[in-house]
Amino acid sequence: MDTKKVKNSAHFVLKNRLLWLSLLGLLSTGALTSCGSGIEKPMQTNMPGAPAGGTAQQAAENMAAVPQADTAVGATETPRTLPQLIKKGSLNVVVNSIDKSLKEVSSLVAKQQGDLMGLQDNKPKDPSVRRKATIQIRVPQNKLETTLDQLAKLGNVQNKSITAEDVSQQLVDIDARVRNLRKSEEMTLKIMDRSGSVGDILKVSQQLNTIRSDIERLDAQQKTLRNQVAFSSIALTLEAAVSATPESQPSVGIRMQETWGKATHSVGEFTQALLALMLWLLAFSPYFVLAGAVFYGVKKWKKNKSLPPASRPDAGYDP
């Protein structure tokens, strides 16, 4: 009987302990839930772009999504390459002195690290015609506008223009073709190594020469385009402000000297021609003598023929 009571009392105590543990668990869970809700609210309020009434997990997901969006935007913004342009300039300037302007142009082009590619200076003989000089200039592309502005200060600008041609696509196409040809060259070399007969080797060698010729041609074309992109050309025309003045004409003394020189030269030429004529006459003198004798005989015969018979020189002669 006592043993049964002890068992019942032990069972009661154990049941009470489980009940208290359950109550304590419920209380602790509620406390943690209230604390968690209190922590989540300030996180939601401080979170930029967090939806109202969201949870901390949603806020964390939003935070994780922000750098991904920035990365996506950065990936789409690829660096933009500059266009490959061939620029050409043209300038027509009226100046007071072409000789002085030519010296200034040469000095200016040297300062801009350019080159004078050609010069054509037309000096008219007619004083009423204006003098013109055409110059071909090459300068680095980044100094084209600066050079044109400096050249415009030489005088009064009559015409100024800049043209540009985009060759970016041409350069890209040439690069792609060169790469493909080089791959074909490598494959052809491998085929040549594997070829056994002489005929096959000759065919592959001919194909290899064709490929290399195309590569060299494309390389030269590419270098030409890149050179034209790197350096711009300027066609400069200088025109005199007024026609030639009397100061530019030779003086009276110089004119007299020129006239005397021309006269003496003409006398010398005339003397040489006269001597040459005398030599010709001397060489043909026998023919002239013969022709004169014939002419004289014919003339005398005709004269005797026209006289009366009594007055003829042979009238008293009776055969």
Backbone bond lengths (Angstrom), bond angles and torsions (degrees), N, CA, C in turn:
res aa  C-N    CA-C-N  psi(-1)  N-CA   C-N-CA  omega(-1)  CA-C   N-CA-C  phi
1 M - - - 1.458 - - 1.510 109.77 -
2 D 1.324 116.43 -41.89 1.466 120.67 179.59 1.512 109.98 -68.51
3 T 1.285 114.27 -35.24 1.477 118.16 179.29 1.497 111.07 -65.39
4 K 1.282 118.38 -38.52 1.475 121.89 179.13 1.496 110.63 -66.72
5 K 1.355 117.63 -37.88 1.463 120.51 179.68 1.515 110.55 -66.43
6 V 1.312 115.13 -39.36 1.474 118.81 -179.90 1.510 110.13 -63.91
7 K 1.318 117.15 -41.95 1.467 120.38 178.70 1.517 111.33 -63.37
8 N 1.325 117.32 -41.39 1.470 120.45 -179.62 1.507 110.63 -65.23
9 S 1.347 115.35 -42.38 1.467 117.67 -178.83 1.518 110.65 -67.02
10 A 1.316 117.78 -37.39 1.481 120.20 178.33 1.521 110.94 -66.42
11 H 1.329 115.31 -37.73 1.477 118.84 179.02 1.513 110.83 -67.36
12 F 1.318 116.94 -35.99 1.462 121.72 -179.84 1.525 109.66 -67.30
13 V 1.320 115.36 -44.33 1.475 118.94 -179.25 1.513 110.26 -62.91
14 L 1.351 116.71 -41.29 1.468 120.30 -179.62 1.530 111.14 -65.02
15 K 1.347 114.95 -39.53 1.470 117.91 178.92 1.508 110.39 -65.47
16 N 1.363 117.60 -40.74 1.462 120.04 179.38 1.528 110.72 -63.98
17 R 1.320 117.11 -39.00 1.477 119.82 179.15 1.533 111.64 -63.83
18 L 1.335 116.68 -41.12 1.473 119.98 178.29 1.513 110.89 -64.66
19 L 1.338 116.05 -36.58 1.473 119.80 179.31 1.504 110.22 -65.82
20 W 1.356 115.80 -44.86 1.473 118.64 179.16 1.537 111.98 -64.83
21 L 1.294 115.55 -37.96 1.477 118.12 178.14 1.516 111.11 -64.48
22 S 1.340 116.96 -38.53 1.463 120.48 178.12 1.517 110.79 -64.22
23 L 1.357 115.97 -41.54 1.467 119.06 179.56 1.521 111.00 -64.81
24 L 1.338 114.94 -43.65 1.472 118.06 178.73 1.526 111.58 -62.09
25 G 1.355 116.79 -37.25 1.467 119.86 177.79 1.500 111.92 -63.92
26 L 1.348 116.96 -40.98 1.464 120.16 178.97 1.507 111.29 -64.94
27 L 1.349 115.16 -41.97 1.461 118.40 -179.98 1.526 111.68 -64.60
28 S 1.338 116.29 -43.52 1.466 118.66 -179.78 1.520 111.42 -65.29
29 T 1.327 117.64 -37.13 1.472 121.07 178.22 1.501 111.38 -64.26
30 G 1.333 117.23 -42.07 1.462 120.45 177.49 1.496 112.15 -64.14
31 A 1.347 115.14 -39.31 1.465 118.09 179.71 1.515 111.16 -65.49
32 L 1.308 116.31 -43.13 1.464 119.57 179.09 1.520 111.03 -64.70
33 T 1.340 116.57 -37.89 1.478 119.62 179.56 1.499 111.07 -64.62
34 S 1.362 115.63 -42.39 1.464 118.83 179.16 1.519 111.37 -66.01
35 C 1.342 116.51 -39.36 1.472 119.46 178.09 1.517 111.53 -65.63
36 G 1.345 115.21 -40.75 1.466 118.53 179.24 1.506 112.11 -64.51
37 S 1.342 116.89 -40.84 1.469 119.57 178.18 1.504 110.61 -65.18
38 G 1.353 116.85 -33.83 1.460 119.75 178.43 1.502 111.70 -69.46
39 I 1.323 117.94 -32.55 1.460 120.92 178.64 1.510 110.60 -75.20
40 E 1.322 118.34 -38.43 1.457 122.18 -176.60 1.515 112.17 -65.96
41 K 1.318 118.82 -34.97 1.457 121.06 -176.64 1.507 112.15 -62.97
42 P 1.352 120.06 -48.02 1.459 117.46 177.27 1.517 112.66 -65.72
43 M 1.318 117.70 -30.58 1.460 118.25 177.21 1.508 110.13 -66.69
44 Q 1.324 118.39 -37.13 1.451 121.27 178.49 1.514 111.49 -68.55
45 T 1.307 116.75 -38.29 1.462 119.38 -177.48 1.512 110.75 -73.10
46 N 1.341 117.57 -33.26 1.458 119.87 -179.58 1.514 113.09 -84.21
47 M 1.336 117.83 -13.51 1.451 120.99 -175.92 1.515 109.64 -78.74
48 P 1.376 119.98 122.17 1.451 120.40 177.74 1.506 110.51 -73.81
49 G 1.311 115.56 131.53 1.451 121.24 176.77 1.506 112.85 77.27
50 A 1.379 120.71 11.11 1.456 121.87 179.46 1.499 109.02 -78.59
51 P 1.334 120.42 138.63 1.464 122.05 179.39 1.510 110.80 -71.14
52 A 1.333 114.53 151.40 1.466 119.98 -179.46 1.504 108.94 -67.44
53 G 1.321 115.41 136.83 1.461 120.28 177.71 1.507 112.49 76.96
54 G 1.379 119.47 12.21 1.453 121.53 -179.65 1.507 111.04 -80.11
55 T 1.309 114.12 173.05 1.458 120.71 -179.34 1.508 109.66 -102.53
56 A 1.328 115.90 173.52 1.465 121.16 178.80 1.520 110.33 -67.52
57 Q 1.317 117.20 -31.89 1.455 120.15 178.68 1.515 111.13 -66.00
58 Q 1.346 116.56 -41.14 1.463 119.75 177.16 1.523 111.17 -64.13
59 A 1.339 115.60 -38.56 1.460 118.87 178.58 1.523 110.57 -64.51
60 A 1.342 116.39 -41.03 1.459 119.31 178.64 1.519 110.71 -63.87
61 E 1.355 115.77 -38.25 1.469 118.87 177.58 1.516 111.23 -64.76
62 N 1.340 116.22 -39.27 1.469 119.23 176.98 1.527 111.05 -63.49
63 M 1.331 116.03 -40.80 1.473 119.26 178.41 1.527 110.68 -62.61
64 A 1.315 117.22 -39.23 1.458 120.51 -179.94 1.516 111.54 -70.45
65 A 1.353 117.18 -27.65 1.464 120.61 -178.24 1.516 112.30 -77.45
66 V 1.337 118.33 -25.15 1.462 121.14 -176.51 1.513 112.11 -63.40
67 P 1.330 121.70 -52.45 1.463 120.00 178.90 1.512 113.34 -63.74
68 Q 1.356 117.71 -29.58 1.454 119.35 177.42 1.517 110.87 -65.16
69 A 1.328 117.93 -39.10 1.460 120.73 178.34 1.516 110.44 -65.70
70 D 1.368 115.63 -41.97 1.462 118.34 178.87 1.522 110.78 -62.35
71 T 1.342 115.85 -38.78 1.457 119.27 179.48 1.512 111.30 -65.69
72 A 1.337 116.04 -38.76 1.459 119.02 179.15 1.521 111.19 -64.69
73 V 1.345 116.05 -41.75 1.455 119.82 179.16 1.512 110.76 -64.13
74 G 1.346 116.63 -42.50 1.458 120.22 179.04 1.520 112.11 -64.20
75 A 1.358 116.23 -32.51 1.456 118.71 -179.69 1.515 111.78 -69.77
76 T 1.362 116.61 -34.81 1.465 119.40 -179.73 1.509 112.12 -73.37
77 E 1.340 119.43 -25.54 1.459 122.43 -178.64 1.531 109.43 -85.66
78 T 1.339 115.82 79.22 1.460 121.13 178.36 1.522 109.52 -78.11
79 P 1.320 118.38 148.73 1.466 120.53 179.51 1.519 110.91 -63.57
80 R 1.315 116.22 131.78 1.457 122.51 -177.15 1.522 110.02 -89.37
81 T 1.327 115.89 126.23 1.458 120.82 179.40 1.516 110.30 -80.37
82 L 1.331 115.89 147.62 1.454 120.64 179.76 1.519 110.03 -75.30
83 P 1.337 118.08 143.37 1.464 120.04 178.28 1.522 110.82 -69.19
84 Q 1.308 115.10 144.74 1.457 121.80 178.33 1.529 107.92 -91.48
85 L 1.316 116.38 105.16 1.460 121.90 -173.40 1.525 110.45 -113.42
86 I 1.321 115.44 138.69 1.464 122.70 170.60 1.528 106.82 -100.47
87 K 1.319 115.80 109.33 1.459 120.82 -175.50 1.529 110.41 -103.89
88 K 1.338 114.26 140.84 1.459 121.53 177.46 1.531 108.90 -134.27
89 G 1.312 114.79 137.10 1.457 120.37 179.73 1.519 111.56 -117.67
90 S 1.325 115.85 152.79 1.459 122.22 178.23 1.515 108.29 -138.19
91 L 1.336 115.62 135.98 1.463 120.61 -176.13 1.522 109.35 -145.85
92 N 1.335 115.61 132.45 1.462 122.67 177.10 1.523 107.97 -122.78
93 V 1.341 116.71 118.44 1.463 121.88 -173.61 1.526 109.06 -127.25
94 V 1.330 115.88 137.21 1.461 122.72 173.90 1.525 107.57 -97.60
95 V 1.343 117.31 122.11 1.459 122.54 -175.22 1.519 109.42 -122.30
96 N 1.327 114.59 163.31 1.469 120.02 179.17 1.529 111.59 -78.30
97 S 1.323 116.95 -39.68 1.457 121.45 -178.48 1.528 108.81 -135.65
98 I 1.315 115.71 118.71 1.462 119.73 -179.13 1.519 110.76 -71.42
99 D 1.322 117.90 -39.06 1.464 120.52 179.56 1.528 111.37 -59.97
100 K 1.313 117.23 -45.08 1.458 121.16 178.49 1.524 110.74 -66.67
101 S 1.316 116.64 -40.07 1.464 120.09 -179.28 1.522 111.31 -66.58
102 L 1.329 117.92 -35.26 1.462 120.12 178.34 1.526 111.09 -62.88
103 K 1.325 117.38 -39.91 1.465 120.13 176.90 1.529 110.79 -64.61
104 E 1.329 116.56 -41.20 1.469 119.94 179.74 1.523 110.79 -65.99
105 V 1.327 117.17 -38.48 1.466 120.25 178.67 1.518 110.91 -63.94
106 S 1.322 116.90 -43.34 1.463 120.49 179.14 1.521 111.53 -61.23
107 S 1.323 117.39 -42.65 1.466 120.80 178.93 1.524 111.22 -67.30
108 L 1.327 116.80 -40.95 1.468 120.77 -178.30 1.526 110.76 -65.54
109 V 1.324 117.17 -43.15 1.465 120.43 -179.09 1.526 110.59 -65.13
110 A 1.321 117.15 -37.27 1.464 120.21 177.55 1.532 110.92 -63.73
111 K 1.332 117.58 -38.80 1.466 120.35 178.56 1.523 111.48 -66.99
112 Q 1.321 117.49 -32.08 1.461 121.39 -179.74 1.524 112.56 -86.68
113 Q 1.337 116.92 9.12 1.468 122.48 178.72 1.525 111.46 60.95
114 G 1.337 114.84 38.12 1.451 120.43 178.65 1.512 111.79 -109.32
115 D 1.330 115.79 -171.37 1.459 122.52 -178.04 1.519 109.24 -138.54
116 L 1.344 115.11 148.41 1.461 121.81 171.40 1.523 107.71 -91.20
117 M 1.321 116.86 113.03 1.448 121.61 -174.68 1.526 112.74 -91.76
118 G 1.331 118.00 -17.92 1.461 119.76 -178.95 1.515 110.92 -173.14
119 L 1.342 115.66 151.53 1.463 122.19 179.13 1.518 109.03 -144.58
120 Q 1.314 115.78 131.76 1.457 122.51 175.83 1.526 108.16 -133.52
121 D 1.332 115.20 109.63 1.467 121.79 -176.61 1.525 108.55 -110.13
122 N 1.326 116.01 113.36 1.462 121.39 -179.22 1.526 109.18 -99.71
123 K 1.329 115.79 111.81 1.466 121.69 178.07 1.521 108.70 -105.09
124 P 1.321 118.47 101.13 1.470 120.27 -175.92 1.530 111.51 -71.14
125 K 1.332 115.58 145.59 1.459 120.58 176.05 1.528 111.55 -77.12
126 D 1.314 115.54 -27.19 1.459 119.93 178.84 1.530 109.08 -79.78
127 P 1.350 118.61 121.93 1.472 119.91 -178.72 1.524 113.89 -63.09
128 S 1.321 117.39 -21.17 1.461 119.88 -177.79 1.522 113.02 -81.11
129 V 1.331 117.25 -10.21 1.470 121.59 -179.02 1.524 109.49 -94.97
130 R 1.329 116.24 134.97 1.460 120.75 -179.38 1.520 111.65 -74.12
131 R 1.302 114.91 145.63 1.452 121.42 178.09 1.527 110.01 -83.74
132 K 1.322 116.95 139.91 1.453 122.64 179.64 1.519 110.31 -131.68
133 A 1.326 114.57 148.32 1.469 121.40 176.11 1.529 108.23 -137.69
134 T 1.321 115.92 130.05 1.467 122.45 179.97 1.522 108.78 -112.69
135 I 1.337 116.51 128.86 1.461 122.35 -175.86 1.524 108.64 -125.98
136 Q 1.328 116.05 134.16 1.461 122.80 173.76 1.524 108.56 -102.60
137 I 1.343 116.19 122.08 1.460 122.60 -174.20 1.520 108.92 -122.35
138 R 1.343 115.69 144.71 1.462 121.98 174.53 1.522 108.85 -128.26
139 V 1.345 116.41 125.95 1.460 122.60 -179.03 1.518 108.79 -134.13
140 P 1.345 118.21 159.67 1.468 120.15 173.24 1.526 111.27 -57.49
141 Q 1.324 115.41 146.21 1.465 119.13 -173.59 1.527 112.44 -61.20
142 N 1.318 117.78 -35.99 1.452 119.61 -178.10 1.523 112.70 -72.56
143 K 1.335 117.59 -6.98 1.459 121.10 178.32 1.521 112.45 -113.78
144 L 1.320 117.09 14.80 1.460 120.35 -178.65 1.527 111.58 -65.77
145 E 1.327 116.73 -51.93 1.468 119.59 -178.23 1.526 111.72 -63.73
146 T 1.335 116.26 -39.72 1.468 119.20 178.93 1.520 111.32 -63.49
147 T 1.322 116.50 -41.86 1.467 119.93 179.62 1.520 111.11 -65.29
148 L 1.312 117.37 -41.18 1.465 120.09 178.79 1.523 111.07 -63.54
149 D 1.319 116.76 -39.86 1.464 119.86 178.47 1.529 111.09 -64.58
150 Q 1.321 116.98 -39.70 1.466 120.17 178.74 1.529 111.47 -68.26
151 L 1.335 116.93 -40.01 1.462 120.24 178.59 1.525 111.69 -67.45
152 A 1.320 116.75 -30.70 1.467 119.74 -179.99 1.523 112.12 -66.34
153 K 1.332 116.92 -20.36 1.456 120.30 -179.90 1.530 112.80 -78.75
154 L 1.319 117.99 -3.46 1.463 120.50 179.82 1.523 112.29 -70.19
155 G 1.305 117.50 -27.34 1.465 120.76 -178.04 1.513 110.84 -174.92
156 N 1.321 116.10 -147.04 1.458 122.39 -179.17 1.526 109.43 -91.60
157 V 1.328 116.20 120.89 1.459 121.71 -178.09 1.524 109.29 -77.85
158 Q 1.312 115.99 124.57 1.457 121.67 177.13 1.530 111.74 -97.39
159 N 1.307 116.89 -32.71 1.460 120.23 -178.29 1.522 108.85 -155.13
160 K 1.339 116.32 138.42 1.455 121.92 179.46 1.518 108.64 -147.22
161 S 1.322 116.38 132.25 1.466 120.24 -178.76 1.520 110.08 -152.55
162 I 1.351 114.94 152.70 1.466 123.31 176.00 1.522 107.80 -134.90
163 T 1.306 116.63 127.61 1.458 121.69 176.59 1.526 109.10 -119.20
164 A 1.340 115.61 151.15 1.465 121.29 -178.47 1.519 109.21 -138.19
165 E 1.317 115.25 141.81 1.463 122.37 177.78 1.527 108.41 -127.36
166 D 1.341 115.84 124.08 1.464 121.07 -178.47 1.528 109.28 -85.60
167 V 1.317 115.82 118.63 1.475 121.58 -179.84 1.525 110.68 -115.79
168 S 1.325 116.98 22.55 1.468 120.19 -178.91 1.520 110.95 -61.68
169 Q 1.337 116.79 -46.02 1.451 120.18 -178.11 1.516 111.34 -66.10
170 Q 1.325 117.57 -36.25 1.463 120.34 177.77 1.524 111.01 -62.84
171 L 1.334 116.54 -43.41 1.464 119.88 179.22 1.524 111.59 -64.73
172 V 1.342 116.08 -39.27 1.469 119.41 178.27 1.524 110.35 -64.31
173 D 1.323 116.48 -43.52 1.465 119.97 179.30 1.529 111.16 -63.15
174 I 1.321 116.59 -41.18 1.466 119.56 179.66 1.520 110.89 -65.01
175 D 1.337 116.69 -41.61 1.469 119.73 177.34 1.522 111.15 -59.13
176 A 1.337 116.33 -44.92 1.463 119.87 -179.24 1.529 110.88 -64.33
177 R 1.321 117.13 -42.20 1.464 119.97 179.76 1.523 111.81 -65.98
178 V 1.322 116.67 -38.09 1.467 119.77 179.00 1.527 110.11 -65.79
179 R 1.335 116.83 -42.24 1.465 119.48 178.51 1.533 111.29 -61.24
180 N 1.324 115.89 -43.91 1.468 118.90 179.29 1.523 111.45 -64.43
181 L 1.322 116.34 -39.98 1.462 119.34 179.29 1.528 111.42 -66.42
182 R 1.314 117.53 -36.40 1.463 119.42 178.48 1.533 111.17 -68.10
183 K 1.328 116.27 -36.18 1.467 118.49 174.45 1.527 110.55 -64.72
184 S 1.339 115.49 -41.40 1.465 118.55 177.34 1.524 111.13 -63.12
185 E 1.336 116.15 -35.51 1.460 120.46 178.11 1.525 110.68 -63.35
186 E 1.340 116.65 -43.58 1.467 119.81 178.56 1.531 111.50 -62.89
187 M 1.329 115.69 -43.75 1.464 118.90 179.50 1.525 111.47 -64.91
188 T 1.326 116.45 -38.42 1.469 119.84 178.95 1.518 111.10 -65.36
189 L 1.342 116.66 -38.63 1.464 119.96 177.57 1.525 111.03 -63.89
190 K 1.329 117.23 -39.12 1.464 120.09 177.35 1.527 110.68 -65.21
191 I 1.336 116.17 -40.92 1.471 119.25 178.96 1.524 110.25 -64.73
192 M 1.317 117.02 -38.13 1.466 120.69 178.69 1.524 110.92 -63.02
193 D 1.337 116.48 -39.22 1.466 119.41 178.74 1.525 111.66 -65.07
194 R 1.332 116.22 -31.85 1.461 119.65 -177.72 1.525 112.45 -86.88
195 S 1.337 117.31 -17.93 1.462 120.34 -177.37 1.526 109.90 -67.40
196 G 1.325 114.34 142.64 1.457 118.72 -178.57 1.510 113.15 -108.06
197 S 1.336 117.41 -44.94 1.459 120.07 -175.66 1.524 110.67 -79.32
198 V 1.341 113.83 157.38 1.462 119.44 -179.53 1.520 110.78 -68.76
199 G 1.328 117.18 -36.95 1.465 120.03 179.64 1.520 112.24 -62.19
200 D 1.338 116.36 -43.27 1.464 119.68 178.54 1.518 111.09 -64.39
201 I 1.331 116.33 -40.17 1.464 119.57 179.95 1.522 110.81 -63.63
202 L 1.343 116.43 -39.78 1.465 119.47 179.14 1.523 111.52 -65.86
203 K 1.327 116.82 -41.01 1.470 119.64 178.25 1.522 111.25 -63.78
204 V 1.322 116.27 -45.09 1.465 119.97 179.81 1.522 110.55 -65.59
205 S 1.333 116.80 -37.82 1.466 120.09 178.41 1.527 111.39 -64.39
206 Q 1.325 117.31 -39.36 1.460 120.65 177.18 1.523 111.27 -64.45
207 Q 1.340 115.45 -42.35 1.460 119.24 177.46 1.520 110.67 -64.02
208 L 1.338 117.02 -37.96 1.468 120.64 178.87 1.530 110.98 -65.00
209 N 1.322 117.33 -40.25 1.469 120.33 177.94 1.524 111.40 -63.65
210 T 1.321 116.65 -38.51 1.470 120.45 178.07 1.528 110.80 -64.12
211 I 1.333 115.68 -43.51 1.469 119.39 179.84 1.525 110.86 -63.34
212 R 1.323 116.04 -44.26 1.468 119.05 -179.47 1.527 111.79 -66.64
213 S 1.328 116.47 -34.94 1.463 119.34 176.65 1.525 111.03 -64.15
214 D 1.334 116.57 -41.14 1.475 120.09 177.18 1.526 111.01 -64.49
215 I 1.327 116.31 -38.93 1.470 119.31 179.48 1.528 110.50 -64.44
216 E 1.322 117.44 -43.97 1.461 120.35 179.63 1.526 111.24 -63.89
217 R 1.329 116.56 -39.68 1.463 119.61 179.08 1.524 111.38 -64.73
218 L 1.323 116.47 -43.55 1.462 120.01 179.25 1.530 111.39 -67.71
219 D 1.333 116.55 -37.64 1.466 119.42 176.80 1.532 111.16 -61.95
220 A 1.334 116.57 -42.56 1.462 119.61 178.60 1.524 111.32 -64.95
221 Q 1.330 116.13 -40.30 1.464 119.72 178.00 1.525 110.93 -64.81
222 Q 1.324 116.28 -39.81 1.456 120.33 178.78 1.519 111.68 -65.66
223 K 1.344 117.18 -42.74 1.457 120.17 178.38 1.525 111.41 -63.39
224 T 1.324 116.62 -38.55 1.464 120.18 178.87 1.527 111.01 -63.73
225 L 1.322 116.40 -44.91 1.464 119.50 179.67 1.527 111.25 -64.73
226 R 1.323 116.72 -42.53 1.463 118.88 -179.97 1.528 111.37 -66.66
227 N 1.325 116.51 -34.30 1.462 119.96 176.87 1.523 110.83 -67.40
228 Q 1.317 116.57 -40.03 1.464 119.86 177.07 1.523 112.00 -67.85
229 V 1.330 116.47 -30.52 1.464 119.72 176.14 1.519 110.74 -72.03
230 A 1.322 116.27 -40.89 1.465 120.71 -176.85 1.524 111.84 -70.61
231 F 1.334 117.47 -34.30 1.461 121.24 -177.45 1.523 109.61 -121.85
232 S 1.325 115.17 132.13 1.460 121.93 178.37 1.522 109.63 -101.09
233 S 1.329 115.61 150.17 1.464 121.42 -179.49 1.527 110.08 -106.26
234 I 1.331 114.66 147.13 1.468 121.64 179.27 1.526 107.85 -129.94
235 A 1.326 116.09 128.20 1.464 122.29 174.15 1.531 107.69 -100.94
236 L 1.318 115.86 105.72 1.470 122.08 -176.45 1.522 109.38 -105.02
237 T 1.325 115.56 129.63 1.460 122.17 176.99 1.521 108.71 -119.52
238 L 1.333 115.68 120.14 1.456 122.05 176.99 1.518 108.77 -104.64
239 E 1.319 115.87 130.91 1.461 121.56 -178.39 1.520 108.80 -127.06
240 A 1.338 115.85 133.60 1.460 120.46 -179.39 1.524 110.01 -66.57
241 A 1.338 115.07 142.38 1.461 119.55 -178.02 1.518 111.59 -68.74
242 V 1.339 118.22 -38.29 1.461 122.32 -179.66 1.520 107.72 -129.89
243 S 1.343 115.53 167.09 1.453 120.11 178.10 1.516 110.00 -73.71
244 A 1.315 116.18 175.63 1.458 121.07 -177.47 1.521 110.73 -62.43
245 T 1.316 116.67 133.49 1.458 122.56 -178.92 1.514 110.28 -92.06
246 P 1.356 118.23 163.55 1.461 119.71 177.69 1.513 112.96 -58.56
247 E 1.347 117.85 -24.36 1.458 119.59 179.75 1.524 111.81 -65.77
248 S 1.325 115.04 -27.91 1.450 118.19 179.81 1.521 112.55 -81.77
249 Q 1.362 116.98 -10.75 1.450 120.37 178.41 1.523 110.30 -81.44
250 P 1.334 118.91 152.69 1.466 121.05 179.17 1.516 111.23 -65.99
251 S 1.349 117.03 151.57 1.460 122.65 -178.78 1.524 110.67 -72.98
252 V 1.382 115.45 174.89 1.462 120.85 -177.78 1.524 110.40 -66.56
253 G 1.342 116.88 -41.41 1.455 119.72 179.27 1.515 112.35 -60.06
254 I 1.340 115.38 -42.26 1.464 118.66 179.57 1.516 110.27 -66.06
255 R 1.336 115.96 -38.52 1.457 118.60 178.37 1.532 111.43 -63.75
256 M 1.350 117.71 -42.90 1.460 120.94 179.11 1.531 110.46 -61.87
257 Q 1.323 116.10 -41.40 1.461 119.00 178.25 1.531 111.27 -62.80
258 E 1.328 115.22 -41.90 1.458 118.70 178.66 1.527 110.51 -64.14
259 T 1.358 116.97 -41.03 1.471 120.20 179.66 1.525 111.14 -64.88
260 W 1.340 117.66 -44.28 1.457 121.27 178.63 1.529 111.13 -62.50
261 G 1.310 115.96 -40.14 1.452 119.02 177.53 1.521 111.67 -63.52
262 K 1.335 116.76 -42.70 1.456 119.89 178.22 1.525 110.86 -64.30
263 A 1.377 117.85 -40.66 1.467 121.05 -179.22 1.520 111.15 -64.37
264 T 1.339 116.90 -47.89 1.465 119.45 179.98 1.528 111.28 -63.65
265 H 1.313 115.01 -35.77 1.459 118.08 177.59 1.523 110.69 -65.44
266 S 1.328 116.75 -39.40 1.471 120.39 178.20 1.527 111.20 -66.26
267 V 1.377 116.93 -40.50 1.466 119.88 178.12 1.519 110.34 -62.19
268 G 1.298 117.15 -42.92 1.460 120.12 178.48 1.515 111.79 -61.32
269 E 1.321 116.64 -44.16 1.458 119.60 178.81 1.527 111.18 -63.82
270 F 1.370 117.05 -41.10 1.468 120.19 179.43 1.521 110.43 -64.04
271 T 1.337 117.60 -40.85 1.468 120.87 179.42 1.520 110.48 -63.39
272 Q 1.297 116.70 -44.12 1.453 120.07 178.22 1.520 111.35 -61.90
273 A 1.318 116.66 -39.76 1.462 119.60 178.64 1.527 111.42 -66.67
274 L 1.364 117.00 -39.24 1.459 120.54 179.17 1.534 111.20 -65.24
275 L 1.322 117.18 -43.06 1.459 120.27 177.52 1.523 111.26 -62.58
276 A 1.291 115.53 -40.00 1.461 119.06 178.38 1.525 110.99 -63.80
277 L 1.347 116.79 -37.95 1.460 119.99 177.77 1.526 111.68 -65.34
278 M 1.328 116.93 -41.66 1.468 120.28 178.94 1.518 110.91 -62.42
279 L 1.303 117.82 -39.45 1.455 120.54 178.14 1.526 111.16 -64.84
280 W 1.288 115.85 -39.65 1.466 119.32 177.24 1.535 110.75 -63.59
281 L 1.341 116.21 -43.57 1.470 119.54 179.56 1.528 111.15 -63.90
282 L 1.340 116.08 -40.60 1.453 119.54 178.87 1.524 111.48 -63.65
283 A 1.285 116.25 -38.95 1.465 119.81 -179.62 1.523 111.48 -66.68
284 F 1.337 117.30 -36.50 1.464 120.74 -178.22 1.534 112.51 -97.62
285 S 1.347 120.36 13.05 1.472 123.02 -177.39 1.534 113.32 -61.33
286 P 1.338 120.78 -38.89 1.476 118.54 178.03 1.519 112.84 -58.73
287 Y 1.281 115.89 -39.43 1.460 118.77 178.97 1.532 110.63 -68.09
288 F 1.345 114.83 -37.55 1.463 117.41 177.65 1.544 111.20 -64.36
289 V 1.365 117.38 -40.87 1.478 121.40 178.94 1.523 110.54 -63.19
290 L 1.315 115.82 -45.01 1.463 120.06 179.47 1.513 110.99 -62.61
291 A 1.321 115.61 -42.97 1.454 118.89 179.75 1.522 110.69 -65.97
292 G 1.353 117.95 -36.51 1.468 120.88 177.58 1.515 112.01 -66.80
293 A 1.341 117.37 -40.10 1.464 120.00 179.09 1.511 111.36 -64.09
294 V 1.336 115.66 -42.23 1.469 119.47 178.73 1.519 110.41 -63.86
295 F 1.309 115.04 -43.85 1.456 119.11 179.92 1.534 110.92 -62.41
296 Y 1.354 116.59 -42.39 1.461 119.75 -179.55 1.533 110.57 -65.83
297 G 1.314 119.50 -43.29 1.458 122.35 179.39 1.504 112.36 -61.64
298 V 1.307 116.13 -43.92 1.473 119.97 179.64 1.522 110.58 -63.92
299 K 1.320 115.10 -41.84 1.457 118.86 -179.31 1.530 110.93 -65.00
300 K 1.338 116.94 -42.47 1.462 120.07 179.77 1.526 111.31 -66.25
301 W 1.298 117.38 -39.94 1.462 120.75 178.23 1.502 111.40 -62.11
302 K 1.338 116.81 -42.50 1.459 119.59 178.65 1.523 111.22 -65.54
303 K 1.340 116.85 -33.85 1.452 120.67 179.79 1.538 110.32 -68.46
304 N 1.329 117.97 -44.26 1.454 121.12 177.69 1.519 111.36 -65.25
305 K 1.286 116.04 -32.31 1.463 120.11 -179.51 1.517 110.87 -67.96
306 S 1.335 116.33 -32.23 1.459 119.95 -177.77 1.532 113.41 -81.59
307 L 1.340 121.49 -13.20 1.463 124.26 -180.00 1.537 110.68 -77.72
308 P 1.421 117.42 155.14 1.472 119.98 175.16 1.518 110.48 -64.46
309 P 1.316 118.02 159.51 1.459 120.12 -177.31 1.519 112.73 -63.82
310 A 1.346 118.44 -31.05 1.471 119.96 -176.92 1.518 111.31 -72.70
311 S 1.318 115.69 -30.02 1.469 119.39 -176.87 1.508 114.19 -93.16
312 R 1.285 116.81 3.59 1.452 119.18 -179.49 1.514 110.06 -73.35
313 P 1.285 118.83 149.02 1.474 120.81 179.98 1.527 112.69 -61.37
314 D 1.291 121.16 -28.04 1.448 124.30 -177.56 1.540 112.33 -100.11
315 A 1.397 118.71 22.39 1.474 121.13 -176.21 1.527 111.37 -70.29
316 G 1.334 123.30 -36.48 1.471 125.30 -178.34 1.507 112.86 -82.48
317 Y 1.209 119.03 1.54 1.471 121.73 -179.02 1.506 108.61 -90.33
318 D 1.381 116.19 122.15 1.480 121.63 178.51 1.508 108.72 -118.62
319 P 1.229 118.89 109.62 1.438 120.12 -177.96 1.503 112.07 -70.77
